[in-house]
Amino acid sequence: MRRNRSWCCLFVMVPLITVFAAELTVRAQSQPAPSPTPDPSPSPSLESQFFKNMLRDQKAIWTSPLHLKADDAKWAVPLGLGTMALITTDRITGDEIAESDRSLTASKIVSYAGSVYAGAAVAGTFYLVGRKAHDARARETGILTAEAARNSRIVVTALKAITQRGRPQTGVDRSEFLDGGSSFPSGHSALAWSVATVIANEYHEHRMTQVAVYGIASAVSVARFTGEKHYLSDVLVGSLIGYGIGQYVYKTHHQSENSTTSGKITQRWPAIAAHYNRRTRQYGVGLSWSF
């Protein structure tokens, strides 16, 4: 009976969870880009709107499946089927990984990067440095990473309570749904990807920054599997949720332009212009650099 109940859960809830995570990304991409023209009336600060924005985020997250369109089937169906395929083979792949404990220590260390404490440290560092250095982008990065991390934490906690999947080391009932577990989806993966996505968007002109943060998020996801804490489907769905939430939070609440710092226009490279006056026979080169 328990087995039949678990499979009913799989075919009803799991595809919906996977699809709504990806739908967040689609909705985020359709958000209008922030206008470069400053608003004559100052907009409320992100600090003062933090909790109000989180309530709006949660509403958008949980209602995202209602915004699916017929065109979304081209990615929703393969994604749902792919997740289901991973779930059916999770116990096999999980047992294979469990046969070797050589990577447990390294996986545990890497997993710390996806913990709540690590997310809070990253958000706090960006925010405090931004406030002290009057760097609007760093300050915004701190606020939005905290918002995305908190949103992903709420969503994952709720989904864990709904699915109740057994973790790889829970014995005979491992990988079973509706069995009192907390494996699906991976919270560390969701948090790491939500934080990484906000940072990558804020500093989109720095390719190495994007590679670094997405690389760390990927390492955390892999470590949760090799560390025997989650199955492959857990980390896949957790990563999708984190990425979707990070995209949505940034696209929806981004305020400061990436080229501004405390309202001052900056130039990444100096501007060089030739100056000459044939009548006075004056020739020269002008250089300007605002930073």
BABA-350991 format. One record per residue (C-alpha): residue number from 1; x, y, z. Coordinates in nm, 2 decimals, m for minus. Each point is the difference from the previous one (the first is absolute). Last residue first. Example, Ala and Ser with C-alpha at 12.3 -4.5 7.8 and 13.67 -1.06 7.14 Angstrom:
2
+-----+--------+--------+--------+
!  nr !   east !  north !     up !
+-----+--------+--------+--------+
!   2 !   1.37 !  m0.11 !   0.71 !
!   1 !  m0.14 !  m0.34 !   0.07 !
+-----+--------+--------+--------+
# end
This chain:
291
+-----+--------+--------+--------+
!  nr !   east !  north !     up !
+-----+--------+--------+--------+
! 291 !   3.52 !   5.61 !  m1.12 !
! 290 !  m0.01 !   0.25 !  m0.28 !
! 289 !   0.28 !  m0.02 !  m0.25 !
! 288 !   0.09 !   0.27 !  m0.25 !
! 287 !   0.30 !   0.02 !  m0.23 !
! 286 !   0.06 !   0.28 !  m0.25 !
! 285 !   0.27 !  m0.02 !  m0.27 !
! 284 !   0.18 !   0.29 !  m0.15 !
! 283 !   0.05 !   0.24 !  m0.28 !
! 282 !   0.01 !   0.38 !  m0.01 !
! 281 !   0.10 !   0.17 !  m0.32 !
! 280 !  m0.21 !   0.31 !   0.08 !
! 279 !  m0.19 !  m0.01 !  m0.32 !
! 278 !   0.03 !  m0.38 !  m0.04 !
! 277 !  m0.17 !  m0.07 !   0.34 !
! 276 !   0.04 !  m0.35 !   0.12 !
! 275 !  m0.15 !  m0.23 !   0.27 !
! 274 !   0.01 !  m0.38 !  m0.02 !
! 273 !  m0.23 !  m0.20 !   0.23 !
! 272 !   0.07 !  m0.27 !   0.26 !
! 271 !  m0.27 !  m0.14 !   0.23 !
! 270 !   0.14 !  m0.20 !   0.30 !
! 269 !  m0.14 !  m0.36 !   0.04 !
! 268 !  m0.26 !  m0.14 !   0.24 !
! 267 !  m0.18 !   0.34 !   0.01 !
! 266 !  m0.20 !   0.11 !   0.30 !
! 265 !  m0.31 !   0.21 !   0.03 !
! 264 !  m0.07 !   0.12 !   0.36 !
! 263 !  m0.32 !  m0.08 !   0.17 !
! 262 !   0.16 !  m0.18 !   0.29 !
! 261 !   0.19 !  m0.22 !  m0.25 !
! 260 !  m0.14 !  m0.03 !  m0.34 !
! 259 !   0.08 !  m0.22 !  m0.30 !
! 258 !  m0.20 !  m0.30 !   0.13 !
! 257 !  m0.31 !   0.22 !   0.01 !
! 256 !  m0.17 !   0.00 !   0.34 !
! 255 !  m0.35 !  m0.13 !   0.04 !
! 254 !  m0.03 !  m0.38 !  m0.04 !
! 253 !  m0.31 !  m0.12 !   0.17 !
! 252 !  m0.19 !  m0.20 !  m0.27 !
! 251 !   0.29 !  m0.12 !  m0.22 !
! 250 !   0.22 !  m0.08 !   0.30 !
! 249 !  m0.27 !  m0.18 !   0.20 !
! 248 !  m0.12 !  m0.20 !  m0.30 !
! 247 !   0.34 !  m0.11 !  m0.11 !
! 246 !   0.10 !  m0.11 !   0.35 !
! 245 !  m0.33 !  m0.19 !   0.05 !
! 244 !   0.04 !  m0.18 !  m0.33 !
! 243 !   0.36 !  m0.10 !   0.07 !
! 242 !  m0.08 !  m0.12 !   0.35 !
! 241 !  m0.30 !  m0.20 !  m0.11 !
! 240 !   0.19 !  m0.16 !  m0.29 !
! 239 !   0.29 !  m0.09 !   0.24 !
! 238 !  m0.24 !  m0.16 !   0.24 !
! 237 !  m0.17 !  m0.19 !  m0.28 !
! 236 !   0.33 !  m0.14 !  m0.12 !
! 235 !   0.14 !  m0.06 !   0.35 !
! 234 !  m0.30 !  m0.21 !   0.10 !
! 233 !  m0.01 !  m0.19 !  m0.33 !
! 232 !   0.36 !  m0.10 !   0.05 !
! 231 !  m0.06 !  m0.14 !   0.35 !
! 230 !   0.09 !   0.18 !   0.32 !
! 229 !   0.22 !  m0.02 !   0.30 !
! 228 !   0.24 !  m0.27 !  m0.12 !
! 227 !   0.30 !   0.24 !  m0.01 !
! 226 !   0.03 !  m0.07 !  m0.37 !
! 225 !  m0.35 !   0.13 !  m0.05 !
! 224 !   0.02 !   0.31 !   0.22 !
! 223 !   0.35 !   0.06 !  m0.14 !
! 222 !  m0.13 !   0.01 !  m0.36 !
! 221 !  m0.24 !   0.28 !   0.09 !
! 220 !   0.26 !   0.19 !   0.20 !
! 219 !   0.25 !  m0.03 !  m0.29 !
! 218 !  m0.26 !   0.14 !  m0.24 !
! 217 !  m0.06 !   0.30 !   0.23 !
! 216 !   0.38 !   0.06 !   0.03 !
! 215 !   0.03 !  m0.01 !  m0.38 !
! 214 !  m0.29 !   0.23 !  m0.04 !
! 213 !   0.17 !   0.25 !   0.23 !
! 212 !   0.34 !  m0.03 !  m0.16 !
! 211 !  m0.10 !   0.00 !  m0.37 !
! 210 !  m0.22 !   0.30 !   0.06 !
! 209 !   0.28 !   0.19 !   0.17 !
! 208 !   0.24 !  m0.10 !  m0.28 !
! 207 !  m0.24 !   0.15 !  m0.26 !
! 206 !  m0.01 !   0.34 !   0.17 !
! 205 !  m0.26 !   0.19 !  m0.20 !
! 204 !  m0.29 !  m0.18 !   0.17 !
! 203 !   0.10 !   0.13 !   0.34 !
! 202 !  m0.36 !   0.04 !   0.14 !
! 201 !  m0.12 !  m0.30 !  m0.20 !
! 200 !   0.27 !  m0.23 !   0.11 !
! 199 !  m0.05 !   0.11 !   0.36 !
! 198 !  m0.38 !  m0.06 !  m0.01 !
! 197 !   0.06 !  m0.34 !  m0.16 !
! 196 !   0.26 !  m0.11 !   0.25 !
! 195 !  m0.23 !   0.07 !   0.30 !
! 194 !  m0.29 !  m0.19 !  m0.15 !
! 193 !   0.23 !  m0.28 !  m0.11 !
! 192 !   0.16 !  m0.06 !   0.34 !
! 191 !  m0.34 !   0.02 !   0.18 !
! 190 !  m0.17 !  m0.25 !  m0.23 !
! 189 !   0.29 !  m0.24 !   0.01 !
! 188 !   0.03 !   0.01 !   0.38 !
! 187 !  m0.38 !  m0.06 !   0.03 !
! 186 !   0.00 !  m0.31 !  m0.22 !
! 185 !  m0.35 !  m0.09 !  m0.10 !
! 184 !  m0.11 !  m0.26 !   0.11 !
! 183 !   0.20 !  m0.16 !   0.28 !
! 182 !  m0.20 !   0.08 !   0.31 !
! 181 !  m0.15 !  m0.33 !   0.11 !
! 180 !  m0.33 !  m0.09 !   0.17 !
! 179 !  m0.10 !  m0.27 !  m0.25 !
! 178 !  m0.21 !   0.19 !  m0.25 !
! 177 !   0.26 !  m0.09 !  m0.27 !
! 176 !   0.24 !  m0.29 !   0.01 !
! 175 !   0.37 !   0.06 !  m0.08 !
! 174 !   0.11 !  m0.20 !   0.30 !
! 173 !  m0.27 !  m0.22 !   0.16 !
! 172 !   0.24 !  m0.29 !   0.07 !
! 171 !   0.27 !   0.21 !   0.16 !
! 170 !  m0.01 !   0.37 !   0.06 !
! 169 !   0.34 !   0.08 !  m0.15 !
! 168 !  m0.11 !   0.11 !  m0.35 !
! 167 !  m0.26 !   0.25 !   0.15 !
! 166 !  m0.37 !  m0.09 !   0.02 !
! 165 !  m0.24 !   0.23 !  m0.18 !
! 164 !  m0.26 !   0.20 !   0.19 !
! 163 !  m0.16 !   0.15 !  m0.31 !
! 162 !  m0.21 !   0.27 !   0.16 !
! 161 !   0.22 !   0.08 !   0.30 !
! 160 !   0.31 !   0.01 !  m0.24 !
! 159 !  m0.20 !   0.23 !  m0.23 !
! 158 !  m0.07 !   0.25 !   0.28 !
! 157 !   0.36 !   0.01 !   0.11 !
! 156 !   0.12 !   0.04 !  m0.35 !
! 155 !  m0.23 !   0.30 !  m0.07 !
! 154 !   0.09 !   0.18 !   0.32 !
! 153 !   0.37 !  m0.05 !  m0.04 !
! 152 !  m0.02 !   0.11 !  m0.36 !
! 151 !  m0.16 !   0.32 !   0.10 !
! 150 !   0.25 !   0.06 !   0.27 !
! 149 !   0.29 !  m0.05 !  m0.23 !
! 148 !  m0.16 !   0.23 !  m0.27 !
! 147 !  m0.06 !   0.28 !   0.26 !
! 146 !   0.35 !  m0.03 !   0.15 !
! 145 !   0.15 !   0.00 !  m0.35 !
! 144 !  m0.21 !   0.30 !  m0.09 !
! 143 !   0.11 !   0.21 !   0.31 !
! 142 !   0.37 !  m0.08 !  m0.04 !
! 141 !   0.00 !   0.06 !  m0.37 !
! 140 !  m0.18 !   0.33 !   0.05 !
! 139 !   0.28 !   0.12 !   0.23 !
! 138 !   0.27 !  m0.12 !  m0.24 !
! 137 !  m0.17 !   0.19 !  m0.28 !
! 136 !  m0.05 !   0.32 !   0.19 !
! 135 !   0.36 !   0.02 !   0.11 !
! 134 !   0.02 !   0.27 !   0.27 !
! 133 !   0.32 !  m0.18 !   0.12 !
! 132 !  m0.13 !  m0.06 !   0.35 !
! 131 !  m0.36 !  m0.08 !  m0.11 !
! 130 !   0.12 !  m0.23 !  m0.28 !
! 129 !   0.25 !  m0.17 !   0.22 !
! 128 !  m0.28 !  m0.07 !   0.26 !
! 127 !  m0.24 !  m0.12 !  m0.27 !
! 126 !   0.24 !  m0.23 !  m0.19 !
! 125 !   0.13 !  m0.15 !   0.33 !
! 124 !  m0.34 !  m0.05 !   0.14 !
! 123 !  m0.13 !  m0.18 !  m0.31 !
! 122 !   0.31 !  m0.23 !  m0.02 !
! 121 !  m0.01 !  m0.07 !   0.38 !
! 120 !  m0.37 !  m0.07 !   0.00 !
! 119 !   0.04 !  m0.25 !  m0.29 !
! 118 !   0.29 !  m0.17 !   0.17 !
! 117 !  m0.20 !  m0.03 !   0.32 !
! 116 !  m0.31 !  m0.14 !  m0.18 !
! 115 !   0.22 !  m0.27 !  m0.15 !
! 114 !   0.09 !  m0.03 !  m0.37 !
! 113 !   0.37 !   0.07 !   0.04 !
! 112 !   0.01 !  m0.25 !   0.29 !
! 111 !  m0.07 !  m0.27 !  m0.25 !
! 110 !   0.36 !   0.02 !  m0.13 !
! 109 !   0.13 !  m0.11 !   0.34 !
! 108 !  m0.24 !  m0.29 !   0.02 !
! 107 !   0.08 !  m0.11 !  m0.35 !
! 106 !   0.37 !  m0.01 !   0.07 !
! 105 !  m0.05 !  m0.22 !   0.31 !
! 104 !  m0.25 !  m0.23 !  m0.17 !
! 103 !   0.21 !  m0.05 !  m0.32 !
! 102 !   0.17 !  m0.32 !   0.10 !
! 101 !  m0.31 !  m0.16 !   0.13 !
! 100 !  m0.05 !  m0.24 !  m0.28 !
!  99 !  m0.30 !  m0.25 !  m0.03 !
!  98 !  m0.24 !   0.29 !   0.08 !
!  97 !   0.05 !   0.14 !  m0.35 !
!  96 !  m0.14 !  m0.32 !  m0.15 !
!  95 !  m0.29 !  m0.01 !   0.25 !
!  94 !  m0.10 !   0.35 !  m0.10 !
!  93 !   0.02 !  m0.08 !  m0.37 !
!  92 !  m0.23 !  m0.30 !   0.04 !
!  91 !  m0.23 !   0.18 !   0.24 !
!  90 !  m0.03 !   0.30 !  m0.23 !
!  89 !  m0.08 !  m0.20 !  m0.31 !
!  88 !  m0.38 !   0.06 !   0.00 !
!  87 !   0.05 !   0.35 !   0.13 !
!  86 !   0.24 !   0.09 !  m0.28 !
!  85 !  m0.25 !  m0.11 !  m0.27 !
!  84 !  m0.27 !   0.21 !   0.18 !
!  83 !   0.22 !   0.30 !  m0.02 !
!  82 !   0.06 !  m0.05 !  m0.37 !
!  81 !  m0.37 !  m0.05 !  m0.06 !
!  80 !  m0.07 !   0.33 !   0.17 !
!  79 !   0.27 !   0.19 !  m0.18 !
!  78 !  m0.09 !  m0.16 !  m0.34 !
!  77 !  m0.37 !   0.11 !   0.06 !
!  76 !   0.07 !   0.35 !   0.13 !
!  75 !   0.24 !   0.10 !  m0.28 !
!  74 !  m0.21 !  m0.04 !  m0.31 !
!  73 !  m0.32 !   0.02 !   0.21 !
!  72 !   0.07 !   0.37 !   0.08 !
!  71 !  m0.16 !   0.09 !  m0.34 !
!  70 !  m0.34 !  m0.10 !   0.13 !
!  69 !   0.03 !   0.25 !   0.28 !
!  68 !   0.08 !  m0.03 !   0.37 !
!  67 !  m0.10 !   0.29 !   0.21 !
!  66 !  m0.19 !  m0.20 !   0.26 !
!  65 !   0.32 !  m0.19 !   0.08 !
!  64 !   0.15 !   0.33 !   0.12 !
!  63 !  m0.25 !   0.04 !   0.28 !
!  62 !   0.22 !  m0.12 !   0.28 !
!  61 !   0.30 !   0.20 !  m0.11 !
!  60 !  m0.18 !   0.32 !  m0.08 !
!  59 !  m0.18 !   0.00 !   0.34 !
!  58 !   0.33 !  m0.07 !   0.18 !
!  57 !   0.17 !   0.28 !  m0.18 !
!  56 !  m0.27 !   0.25 !   0.09 !
!  55 !   0.04 !  m0.10 !   0.37 !
!  54 !   0.37 !   0.03 !  m0.04 !
!  53 !  m0.03 !   0.35 !  m0.15 !
!  52 !  m0.20 !   0.11 !   0.31 !
!  51 !   0.27 !  m0.14 !   0.22 !
!  50 !   0.28 !   0.19 !  m0.17 !
!  49 !  m0.18 !   0.32 !  m0.09 !
!  48 !   0.17 !   0.22 !   0.25 !
!  47 !   0.34 !  m0.15 !  m0.08 !
!  46 !  m0.06 !   0.02 !  m0.37 !
!  45 !  m0.04 !   0.37 !   0.03 !
!  44 !  m0.33 !   0.16 !  m0.11 !
!  43 !   0.02 !   0.18 !  m0.34 !
!  42 !   0.11 !   0.36 !  m0.01 !
!  41 !  m0.24 !   0.23 !  m0.19 !
!  40 !   0.14 !   0.13 !  m0.33 !
!  39 !   0.07 !  m0.36 !  m0.11 !
!  38 !   0.34 !  m0.04 !  m0.16 !
!  37 !   0.01 !  m0.09 !  m0.37 !
!  36 !   0.19 !  m0.33 !  m0.04 !
!  35 !  m0.33 !  m0.19 !   0.01 !
!  34 !   0.03 !  m0.34 !   0.16 !
!  33 !  m0.04 !  m0.29 !  m0.25 !
!  32 !  m0.36 !  m0.13 !  m0.04 !
!  31 !  m0.06 !  m0.34 !   0.16 !
!  30 !  m0.03 !  m0.27 !  m0.27 !
!  29 !   0.32 !  m0.17 !   0.11 !
!  28 !  m0.13 !  m0.03 !   0.35 !
!  27 !  m0.32 !  m0.17 !  m0.11 !
!  26 !   0.20 !  m0.26 !  m0.19 !
!  25 !   0.23 !  m0.06 !   0.30 !
!  24 !  m0.30 !  m0.04 !   0.23 !
!  23 !  m0.15 !  m0.25 !  m0.24 !
!  22 !   0.31 !  m0.22 !   0.05 !
!  21 !  m0.08 !  m0.05 !   0.37 !
!  20 !  m0.37 !  m0.04 !  m0.08 !
!  19 !   0.07 !  m0.28 !  m0.24 !
!  18 !   0.21 !  m0.20 !   0.24 !
!  17 !  m0.25 !   0.03 !   0.28 !
!  16 !  m0.29 !  m0.09 !  m0.23 !
!  15 !   0.18 !  m0.30 !  m0.14 !
!  14 !   0.07 !  m0.12 !   0.36 !
!  13 !  m0.35 !   0.05 !   0.14 !
!  12 !  m0.24 !  m0.22 !  m0.20 !
!  11 !   0.20 !  m0.29 !  m0.15 !
!  10 !   0.24 !  m0.03 !   0.30 !
!   9 !  m0.27 !   0.03 !   0.27 !
!   8 !  m0.20 !  m0.28 !  m0.17 !
!   7 !   0.32 !  m0.20 !   0.00 !
!   6 !   0.05 !   0.05 !   0.37 !
!   5 !  m0.35 !  m0.12 !   0.08 !
!   4 !   0.05 !  m0.31 !  m0.20 !
!   3 !   0.32 !  m0.08 !   0.19 !
!   2 !  m0.17 !   0.07 !   0.34 !
!   1 !  m0.28 !  m0.24 !  m0.09 !
+-----+--------+--------+--------+
# end
